[in-house]
Amino acid sequence: MSDTIRQDAAAPSRLLSSLSLRDAGTLIGLIIIIAIFGLLAPDFLSQRNLVNILQQSSINACLALGMTLVIISGGIDLSVGPTAAIAAVVTASLLVMGTPVPLALIAGLGIGAMCGLVNGVLVAYVGLQPFIVTLGTLSTYRAIALIYTGGNPVLGVPQGFRTLFNGSVMGIPNSVLMVAVVAFLAWMLLKKTPLGEYMLAVGGNEEAAYVAGVPIALTKITAYVISGLLAALASMVLIGRLGAAEPILGNLWELDAIAAAAIGGASLMGGKGSIVGTLLGAIILGSMRNGLTLMNVQAFYQLLATGLIILVAMMIDRVTRGKG
């Protein structure tokens, strides 16, 4: 009996050790990819290109951080792309009409959070499967964005807003700094707050979490709200870069976000994930695409490479879970 108690007490430390090891493995994979492309594409390791990779990865990293929290809590969010589209077109239209930047930004982020709230309520209170719910809202939110704009892009986003997201500080793009702050906050939430413990508990074993008194519904809803909020934030980065918003913005973003989370160690079965790993996963995807583009590799081969990386990540997760 005492041996069992000691084993149970050691479980959290074994889990932390396992996650750290997985993060280290993801980092080693990133280093290998960078080394390979550094040899094959001479411009890959230039400072300008490395900063460009981080900037290009910032959108997916922002999405993937929210997706990671949803996955950890036992869900999935296929609607992040259309959520971003709604937030983008509403924000852009408000800006074009002369709305002050802070108010337009709050409105856009609020819409993203509201879309996440709808997903969370349908999952937590109506009892629908996360895949089905977010598959339905994927189409619904996309349709709303198209109806709102009549299928047309919103042009003429003011320069002040563009500078906010497309500027830089000491050579570091604002979008990269923004993602760093978001990642730190997500890490703090997951590691240092009761809500993070609740997410891990709900995703790991919902019945046990319920018996332990964890607020299941509130935990799930919060994860989806954060995912919607970060999807909206990611769309702000893109419209700041482009100076326009389209209702078709965010097509297939959900796949990239899931891929980054999976590469970083998140298990689609729930209860497991890493903020650091997700960031590394997003950079891996960005590095792959950038390197293959510099080598003039056609886009469908880039898609093939992404798919293979996801499959390898899933097999690694299966092996590590089997050993656990």
N, C-alpha and C positions, 0 to 999 in steps of 0.2 A: 504493500500500500504506500509506504514512504517513497519507494522507488518511483511509483506512478506520479506521486505529488511532485517529486523533484523533476521528472520528465516534463510534466505540465508547466512547471515554473520556468523551465529552460526553453520552452517552445517559442516565446516571443523573441528571445535572443537568437535562436536558430533562424527564425523567420527574417530578422533584421540582417543577419549574416548572409542569408541566401539572397535577399534583395540586393545587398551591396555587391555580392559576387556577380549577380546578373547585370547590374549597372556597369561593373568593371568589364564584363564580357562585351556589353554593347559599346563601351568606349573603345575597347581594343578593335572591334569591328569597324568603327568609324575611322580609327587611325589607319587600319589596313586599306580601307577604301581611299582615304586621302593620299596614302603613299602610292597606291596603284595609279590613280589619276594624275598624281604629281609627276610620275614617270612617263605616262602616255600622253598627257596634255601639258605642254610646257607652261602655259599661262594659268594653269589651275591653281598653283600655289602663290600666285601674285597677291599682294595685300588687297588690291582692288577687288579681285575675284573672290577672295575669302570673305571680305565684308559683304560682297554681293550675295554670296551663298547664305550668310546669316540673315540678310535682309529678305531674301526670297523665302527662307524657311520660317520667317517670323509669323506669317499668316497661318500656316499649317500648325506651327507650334502652339499658337494661341488657341486654335480649335481643338487640338489634340489634348491640351491640358484639361479643358472642360470635359472632353470625351473620356479621358482617363478616370475622372471622378465618377462619371456615370457608370462606366464599366466596372470600376471597383465596387460600386454599390449594387451590382448585379443587373444593370440595364444596358441599353444601347441607344444611341441617338442618331438616326439616319436623316434627321431633318435639319442638321446644322447648316447645310448649304442654302436651302430656301429661307431659313431663318435669317441668315446673313443678308440674303437678297432683299427681304422685306425691310430690314433695318437700314440697309444701304439706300434704297430708293426713297424711303421716307425722310431720312436724314438729309440726303442730297436735295430733295425737293424743298424742304424747309430752309436749307441754306440758300438756295437759289431765290427763294421768296424774301430773303433778307433777315431771317431769324438769326439772332445772335448765336455764335458758335457753341457756347456752353449749353444753351437750351436745346439746340438741335442735337447735340451730342447726347444729352440726357434722354431726349425723346427716342433716339435710335437705340440706345442701350436698354431703355425701358421696354421697347418693343421686343428686343431679343429676349429679355428676361420673361416677358409675358408669354412669348411662344414656348419657352421652356416650362413655364408654369402650367400651361395647358397640357403639355406632354406629361408632366409629373402627376397632375391630378388624374388624368386618364389611366395612368399606370397604377398609382397608389390607391386611389379611391374607387375607380370603376373596375379595377382588377383586370384590365386588358394587358396582353403581352407587350413588352417594350418594343419588340421588333414590329409588331402589327401596328401599334400606335404611331410610331415614328415613321413607318412606311406610309401610313395614311396622311400624316401631317406633312410629310415631304411633298406630296402632290398638292395638298391644300394650301400650304404656305407659298409654294411656287405659283399657284394659280392666283392667290391674292396679290402677289407682287406684280404679276402680269396685268391683272385687272386694274390695279392702282395706277399703273403707268400707261395702260393701253398698249403694252408690249414695246414701248419706246424707251430709249435710254434717257436718263436725266443728266443734262450737260451743264457746264458752267459752275462747278463747285468753286467757291471763293478761294483765293490764294492763302488767306489766313488759316483756313482749315487744312489745306494741303500741307502747309509748312509745319503744322502741329504734328502730323503723322509722317511726313516725308522729309522732314529736316534731319539734322544731326547735331550731336554734341561731341566736340573734340574728335570728329571723324567717325563716331559711332552713330549709326542711324537711330532715330528716335524709336522706330518700330522695334529694334533689337533691345533697346533699353526698356521699352514697355513690356516686352515679353519676359525679360529678366525679372521685373518687378512682379508680374503676374505669377511667374513660376515660383518665386519666393513665397508669395502669399499662399499659393496652392500647397506648397510644401509645408508651410506652417499650419495650414488648416488640417492637412492629412496627418501630420506627425505630432502636433502640439495641442490639438483641441479635441474635445469630446465628439464633435461632429465627424472628424476624421476617423475616430475609433468606431463611431456608429456606422459609417460607410463601409469600413472593412468588415465589421460584424454582419451587417445586412447582406453584403455580397458573399461573404464566406458561408454563412448558415443563417438564413432568415428566421427559421423556426426557433433556433437557439437564441437569436437576438431578441425575438419577441418575448420569450420566456424571461430573458434577462432585463426586460423593461425598456429596451431600445425603442424610440419613437420611429417605427418603420416608415410610415407614410411621410412624415416630415423630412426624414433623411433622404428618401427617394426624390421628393419634390425639390428639395434644396439642390441636389445634384443636377437635376434637369434645368433648374433656373440658372445655375452657374454656367452650364453648358450653353444655354441660349444667350446669356450675357456675353460670354467670350466669343461666341459666333458673331454677334453684333459688333464687338470690338474688332475682330479680325476684318470685318467688312469695312470698318472705318479706315483701317490701314490701306486697304486696296483702293477705296475711292479717293483717299488722300494722295495716293500715288498716281492714279489715272486722271483725277479731276472730273470723274463722271461715275454714274452708277447705272447698272443695267438690271432688269428683272431676271435675267438668266444668270446673273452673277452667282458664283458658288457651286456650279455644276460639278458633281462628284467630289466635292470637298469632304464629304463624310467618309469616303473611302480612304483618302489620304490621312485623315485624322485617326481613323481606326488603325490604319497601317502603322502610323508613328507610335501609337499607344501599344500596339502588339509587339512591334520591334523592341520597344523599351521595356517589355516585361509584363504588361497588363494581360491578365487572363480573361478571355471572353466568358469564362464561367463565373467570374466575379470574385471579390475578396482579395485581389492581388493586383498591384500596380505600383509604378514608381514615377514620381514627377521628374526626377533627374533622367531616368531612362526614357521617358517620353520626349524630353527635350533632345536627347541624343538621337532618338529615333527620327525626329523631324529633321535634324541636321543630316542624318544619313540619307534620307530620301532626297533632301535638297542637294546634297553633294553628288549623289548618283545622277540626278537629272542634269545638274550643271556640267559634270564631267563628261557625260555621254553627249551632251549638246556641243561641248567644245570639240569632241571627237567626230562631230557630224553624224552621229548615230541617229537613225530615224526614230520618230516618236513612238511607234508601236513596239520597238525593241526596248525603249525606256519603260513602257508599260509592262512588258514581259519581265524585265529585271525587278520592277517593284513587286509584281506578283510572286516571283520566286523568293524574294526577301521575306515577304509575309509568311509564306509556307515554311521557310526555314525557322522563322521566329516561333511559329506555332508548334513545330516539331520539338524545338528546344524547350518550350513551355511544357509540352507533354512529358518529355523526359524528366525535367526537373520536378514536376508534380509527382511523377511515378516514384522518384527517389525519396520525395517527402513522405 
